[in-house]
């Protein structure tokens, strides 16, 4: 889509307007934001557009659209989908060798799991290798409750955090301020960083990593603006 507007404003309902006309989601619902900060963030994306609209350069808009069109009509189902990541959370699957990798995983992952155990009064089963190990039903239920308690925009922010990191626990730690974004990002890439330190970085893998980092950063920023 080519740029057709000159002025971008935010109205009293926290709706974004292009030349005075309300911006709508792909589902044709008015794009109304839950906070002044997020409304300005979305508006700034539209102000920054060049001659054509590049959706990859407008992550807040994309996540806001998802919150309104996809999540708000049935937040319970969306939350349940995110909660399923607790069944095979990254932090519960450890390497037993090489020793250096196992030590890195322990250092990065144990503090986050310890926080989650205390925060939600749960137990985690950890295992070496990749064979699936069931988590206690009470653990899954309590983590699911923690996700289900969040609104549509919070769920939209959590979605890339969970899917990029492969860890519901890491995403919840970030959302609740138990870990900052850089700590969570580093924890989710312990294995990749270890391999890169040993064998070097592959350009194609680095390109894919940059895409994942952009999605992760979008979720982090949305959380900060809600």
Backbone torsions as a table, in degrees:
resi	resn	phi	psi	omega
1	UNK	NA	133.2	178.0
2	UNK	-83.5	150.8	178.1
3	UNK	-67.8	130.0	-178.6
4	UNK	-121.7	-3.1	-173.9
5	UNK	-112.1	159.5	177.0
6	UNK	-112.7	-41.0	-174.0
7	UNK	-116.6	136.9	176.4
8	UNK	-120.2	125.7	-179.1
9	UNK	-132.6	166.2	174.2
10	UNK	-117.9	128.7	-177.2
11	UNK	-92.6	-175.5	-174.4
12	UNK	-68.5	-18.2	179.2
13	UNK	-94.0	9.1	-175.0
14	UNK	65.2	30.8	172.6
15	UNK	-94.2	145.3	178.4
16	UNK	-92.0	135.9	-179.2
17	UNK	-122.3	138.1	175.3
18	UNK	-108.4	112.5	-174.8
19	UNK	51.6	39.5	176.7
20	UNK	86.0	-9.0	-179.5
21	UNK	-97.3	135.7	-175.4
22	UNK	-65.6	135.4	174.3
23	UNK	-75.7	137.4	-178.5
24	UNK	-122.2	157.2	176.1
25	UNK	-74.2	170.3	174.0
26	UNK	-58.1	-24.6	176.5
27	UNK	-84.3	6.7	176.9
28	UNK	69.3	26.5	175.0
29	UNK	-97.7	138.0	177.9
30	UNK	-54.4	134.7	-179.0
31	UNK	-84.3	88.2	179.6
32	UNK	-104.1	129.1	-173.4
33	UNK	-102.8	151.8	-174.7
34	UNK	-80.4	-8.6	-179.4
35	UNK	-146.3	155.1	176.8
36	UNK	-61.4	-40.0	-177.1
37	UNK	-63.7	-42.4	179.3
38	UNK	-69.4	-39.1	177.8
39	UNK	-59.0	-43.0	178.6
40	UNK	-68.5	-35.8	177.8
41	UNK	-62.7	-44.0	177.7
42	UNK	-65.9	-43.7	179.3
43	UNK	-59.3	-39.6	-179.1
44	UNK	-64.4	-34.4	176.1
45	UNK	-61.7	-40.1	179.7
46	UNK	-73.2	-33.2	175.6
47	UNK	-65.9	-32.9	-175.4
48	UNK	-82.1	-5.3	-178.9
49	UNK	-60.4	143.4	173.2
50	UNK	-86.4	-142.8	-178.1
51	UNK	-70.2	-26.2	178.4
52	UNK	-130.1	156.9	-179.3
53	UNK	-85.6	124.9	176.4
54	UNK	-112.6	104.3	-176.7
55	UNK	-56.5	-31.4	180.0
56	UNK	-65.5	-22.8	178.8
57	UNK	-89.6	4.4	-176.8
58	UNK	-129.8	59.6	-174.1
59	UNK	-65.5	-35.8	179.7
60	UNK	-64.9	-40.6	177.5
61	UNK	-61.6	-44.6	-179.9
62	UNK	-61.4	-44.1	179.8
63	UNK	-68.9	-36.5	177.0
64	UNK	-65.1	-41.6	175.7
65	UNK	-58.5	-43.9	180.0
66	UNK	-63.6	-41.4	179.8
67	UNK	-59.8	-41.5	-175.5
68	UNK	-81.1	-47.6	-173.8
69	UNK	-81.9	-41.2	-171.3
70	UNK	-99.6	-37.1	-170.9
71	UNK	-95.1	-48.2	-175.5
72	UNK	-56.1	-36.4	178.8
73	UNK	-64.6	-25.8	-179.2
74	UNK	-153.4	68.4	-176.2
75	UNK	-63.4	-30.4	-177.6
76	UNK	-63.3	-42.1	179.7
77	UNK	-67.3	-41.3	179.0
78	UNK	-64.4	-44.0	179.6
79	UNK	-61.7	-39.4	179.2
80	UNK	-63.3	-35.9	177.6
81	UNK	-64.9	-40.6	177.0
82	UNK	-68.1	-39.5	-177.5
83	UNK	-63.2	-24.5	-180.0
84	UNK	-61.9	-22.1	179.1
85	UNK	-64.0	-21.5	178.1
86	UNK	-65.2	-22.2	-178.6
87	UNK	-69.7	-23.3	179.5
88	UNK	-141.8	48.5	-175.0
89	UNK	-62.6	135.9	-179.4
90	UNK	-48.1	-41.8	-171.9
91	UNK	-67.7	-12.6	-177.3
92	UNK	-95.0	-1.6	-176.7
93	UNK	-117.7	110.1	-169.4
94	UNK	-111.8	154.6	171.3
95	UNK	-88.9	143.1	173.4
96	UNK	-98.6	-14.5	174.3
97	UNK	-157.1	154.5	-4.6
98	UNK	-66.1	157.6	-174.2
99	UNK	-59.3	-38.4	-178.1
100	UNK	-62.4	-40.2	178.2
101	UNK	-65.2	-44.2	178.7
102	UNK	-59.3	-38.9	179.1
103	UNK	-67.6	-39.8	177.7
104	UNK	-63.3	-42.2	178.9
105	UNK	-62.3	-45.4	179.9
106	UNK	-59.3	-45.8	-177.8
107	UNK	-64.9	-37.9	-176.1
108	UNK	-84.9	-33.2	-169.6
109	UNK	-98.7	-34.3	-175.9
110	UNK	-61.2	-41.7	179.4
111	UNK	-61.8	-34.8	179.7
112	UNK	-71.1	-43.0	177.1
113	UNK	-63.6	-38.4	178.1
114	UNK	-62.2	-41.5	176.8
115	UNK	-60.3	-46.9	-177.6
116	UNK	-64.3	-38.2	178.0
117	UNK	-59.5	-44.2	-179.3
118	UNK	-73.3	-43.9	-175.3
119	UNK	-63.3	-42.4	-174.3
120	UNK	-109.5	0.9	-178.4
121	UNK	54.3	58.1	-176.3
122	UNK	-129.6	167.6	174.9
123	UNK	-120.4	141.5	177.1
124	UNK	-116.4	136.2	170.8
125	UNK	-90.2	123.6	176.2
126	UNK	-112.4	153.6	-175.0
127	UNK	-148.1	151.1	172.0
128	UNK	-91.7	135.8	-176.9
129	UNK	103.1	-169.7	-175.3
130	UNK	-116.0	2.3	176.9
131	UNK	-67.0	134.4	-175.5
132	UNK	-63.0	135.8	173.5
133	UNK	-122.7	125.7	-179.5
134	UNK	-66.2	141.9	173.3
135	UNK	-91.9	152.4	179.7
136	UNK	-57.5	138.8	179.1
137	UNK	-54.5	-36.8	179.9
138	UNK	-65.2	-37.4	177.2
139	UNK	-62.8	-47.9	-179.7
140	UNK	-62.3	-39.9	-178.4
141	UNK	-66.4	-42.5	-177.4
142	UNK	-70.9	-38.3	176.5
143	UNK	-68.0	-36.9	176.8
144	UNK	-62.8	-38.9	177.3
145	UNK	-63.8	-38.7	179.7
146	UNK	-64.5	-33.8	178.0
147	UNK	-77.0	-44.7	-175.8
148	UNK	-63.9	-22.5	-178.9
149	UNK	-74.2	-6.9	-174.4
150	UNK	-94.8	151.1	-179.6
151	UNK	-78.5	176.8	-174.2
152	UNK	-60.4	-41.7	-177.7
153	UNK	-72.2	-36.0	174.6
154	UNK	-64.4	-40.8	178.1
155	UNK	-64.4	-37.7	177.2
156	UNK	-62.5	-37.4	178.2
157	UNK	-71.7	-40.3	-179.7
158	UNK	-65.3	-31.5	-173.4
159	UNK	-54.3	-54.9	178.5
160	UNK	-67.5	-29.8	178.6
161	UNK	-64.4	-42.5	179.6
162	UNK	-70.5	-47.2	-174.0
163	UNK	-71.7	-35.7	179.6
164	UNK	-71.3	-41.5	-177.3
165	UNK	-84.5	-23.2	-174.6
166	UNK	73.4	20.5	-174.6
167	UNK	-143.5	116.1	173.0
168	UNK	-68.1	-36.3	-178.1
169	UNK	-63.6	-44.3	177.9
170	UNK	-61.8	-42.6	-179.0
171	UNK	-63.9	-41.8	178.7
172	UNK	-66.9	-37.7	178.1
173	UNK	-61.6	-40.1	178.0
174	UNK	-68.2	-45.2	-177.9
175	UNK	-62.8	-30.9	-176.8
176	UNK	-99.0	6.8	175.2
177	UNK	78.0	14.6	178.6
178	UNK	-81.1	-16.8	177.0
179	UNK	-150.9	147.3	179.0
180	UNK	-88.1	173.1	-173.1
181	UNK	-61.5	-41.8	-178.0
182	UNK	-67.3	-37.1	177.6
183	UNK	-64.1	-43.9	-179.8
184	UNK	-66.1	-44.4	179.4
185	UNK	-60.5	-47.2	-179.4
186	UNK	-63.1	-40.0	-179.9
187	UNK	-64.2	-34.5	-178.3
188	UNK	-78.5	-9.3	-178.1
189	UNK	-123.5	26.8	178.6
190	UNK	-57.5	-48.6	-176.9
191	UNK	-63.5	-47.3	-178.9
192	UNK	-62.5	-41.3	-179.8
193	UNK	-66.6	-37.0	178.1
194	UNK	-63.0	-46.8	178.8
195	UNK	-62.8	-39.8	179.6
196	UNK	-65.8	-37.9	178.0
197	UNK	-63.7	-32.3	-178.4
198	UNK	-82.5	-44.1	-168.4
199	UNK	-116.8	-2.8	-178.0
200	UNK	91.6	171.3	-175.8
201	UNK	-105.0	134.9	179.6
202	UNK	-89.1	131.3	-177.4
203	UNK	-57.7	-40.8	179.5
204	UNK	-66.5	-40.5	177.2
205	UNK	-65.1	-35.8	178.4
206	UNK	-66.3	-37.5	177.2
207	UNK	-63.5	-44.1	178.2
208	UNK	-64.1	-37.5	178.6
209	UNK	-63.6	-39.1	179.8
210	UNK	-63.8	-38.0	177.9
211	UNK	-65.1	-44.6	179.0
212	UNK	-64.2	-37.9	179.7
213	UNK	-65.6	-37.6	178.4
214	UNK	-63.8	-41.1	178.0
215	UNK	-65.7	-42.0	178.0
216	UNK	-61.1	-47.7	-178.9
217	UNK	-62.5	-33.8	178.0
218	UNK	-64.1	-43.0	177.3
219	UNK	-63.5	-41.5	178.3
220	UNK	-61.3	-45.3	-177.6
221	UNK	-67.0	-40.7	178.5
222	UNK	-60.0	-44.1	177.8
223	UNK	-57.3	-39.2	-176.5
224	UNK	-72.7	-19.4	-174.6
225	UNK	-103.4	-11.4	-177.8
226	UNK	-65.9	NA	NA
